[in-house]
Amino acid sequence: MFVEARLAEIRKFLDDGSLADAAVEVARVGTVEGYRVWSRTYDVPNSAFDLDEPFIREIVDALPAGDALDAAGGTGRMAAYLAGRGHRVRGVESSADMLERARLRVPQAEFLPGDLSCLPVPGESVDLVVCTLALTHVPVLDPVPAEFARVLRPGGHVVIADIHPEGVARGGGPARTAAGRPAIAGTPSMLFWHFQR
Ligand SMILES: C[S@@+](CC[C@H](N)C(=O)[O-])C[C@H]1O[C@@H](n2cnc3c(N)ncnc32)[C@H](O)[C@@H]1O
């Protein structure tokens, strides 16, 4: 019954001439290209923020102000929050387009181009690493926590929020091609981690 109903739905779409040119080709792109266009509209609106911010704030608000790193910080959403909490903030980000927006948004922070797997940050120079909605993009994760551990002072904290793998499997990790075409669709579910070195 269920299968027949779904097949009937599909037949209805196939018979609908007005949908003949409605298909969207979804490309797979690297993050630098993916965020080039999306950087313009990344922040407004972005429903993912409603999901991670309450958790991130609960953890961060309990920590003393110090040297904080917004890792893969995008347009500086977390950098702005951390600066508002009194942290001295550095941000590292691989997309020049996202970085440009972060610099305008949080002029008191220092933003550096760089990759999560090789952070342009000295060892044991950070009390807090925040990394939100970015690890999903990283094909080989091993170097990233190693880098977080390297830059953290003993006793420092790492706070991570990311898209749930199930969501990724369903097409999470939104992006755009350079021409502004959809690349991958978004997803709402998340995972959170908080570690102390
Ligand atoms: C969904 S955005 C999240 C931005 C920000 N952390 C936030 O939560 O609003 C993912 C960001 O990760 C950056 N990114 C992805 N892979 C990266 C990597 N290997 N190194 C540095 N940044 C990376 C992208 O350029 C993008 O700005």
The ligand as an SDF file (V2000), in Angstrom:
LIG
                    3D

 27 29  0  0  0  0  0  0  0  0999 V2000
   28.8480   26.2970    8.3290 C   0  0  0  0  0  0  0  0  0  0  0  0
   30.2250   27.4120    8.3720 S   0  0  0  0  0  0  0  0  0  0  0  0
   30.3780   27.6930   10.1330 C   0  0  0  0  0  0  0  0  0  0  0  0
   30.9670   29.0330   10.4250 C   0  0  0  0  0  0  0  0  0  0  0  0
   30.9720   29.3910   11.9000 C   0  0  0  0  0  0  0  0  0  0  0  0
   31.8170   28.4850   12.6590 N   0  0  0  0  0  0  0  0  0  0  0  0
   29.5680   29.3650   12.4310 C   0  0  0  0  0  0  0  0  0  0  0  0
   29.2450   28.4550   13.1860 O   0  0  0  0  0  0  0  0  0  0  0  0
   28.7910   30.2640   12.0700 O   0  0  0  0  0  0  0  0  0  0  0  0
   31.6420   26.3530    8.0840 C   0  0  0  0  0  0  0  0  0  0  0  0
   32.8910   27.1680    7.9600 C   0  0  0  0  0  0  0  0  0  0  0  0
   34.0060   26.2970    8.0480 O   0  0  0  0  0  0  0  0  0  0  0  0
   34.9790   26.7490    7.1300 C   0  0  0  0  0  0  0  0  0  0  0  0
   35.8630   25.6130    6.8620 N   0  0  0  0  0  0  0  0  0  0  0  0
   35.5310   24.4310    6.3060 C   0  0  0  0  0  0  0  0  0  0  0  0
   36.5870   23.6070    6.2640 N   0  0  0  0  0  0  0  0  0  0  0  0
   37.6150   24.2880    6.8150 C   0  0  0  0  0  0  0  0  0  0  0  0
   38.9850   23.9780    7.0580 C   0  0  0  0  0  0  0  0  0  0  0  0
   39.4850   22.7830    6.7270 N   0  0  0  0  0  0  0  0  0  0  0  0
   39.7790   24.9010    7.6330 N   0  0  0  0  0  0  0  0  0  0  0  0
   39.2660   26.1210    7.9560 C   0  0  0  0  0  0  0  0  0  0  0  0
   37.9710   26.4790    7.7530 N   0  0  0  0  0  0  0  0  0  0  0  0
   37.1640   25.5780    7.1900 C   0  0  0  0  0  0  0  0  0  0  0  0
   34.1630   27.1910    5.9380 C   0  0  0  0  0  0  0  0  0  0  0  0
   34.8960   28.0210    5.0680 O   0  0  0  0  0  0  0  0  0  0  0  0
   33.0000   27.8970    6.6380 C   0  0  0  0  0  0  0  0  0  0  0  0
   33.2600   29.2480    6.8610 O   0  0  0  0  0  0  0  0  0  0  0  0
  1  2  1  0
  2  3  1  0
  2 10  1  0
  3  4  1  0
  4  5  1  0
  5  6  1  0
  5  7  1  0
  7  8  2  0
  7  9  1  0
 10 11  1  0
 11 12  1  0
 11 26  1  0
 12 13  1  0
 13 14  1  0
 13 24  1  0
 14 15  1  0
 14 23  1  0
 15 16  2  0
 16 17  1  0
 17 18  1  0
 17 23  2  0
 18 19  1  0
 18 20  2  0
 20 21  1  0
 21 22  2  0
 22 23  1  0
 24 25  1  0
 24 26  1  0
 26 27  1  0
M  CHG  2   2   1   9  -1
M  END
$$$$
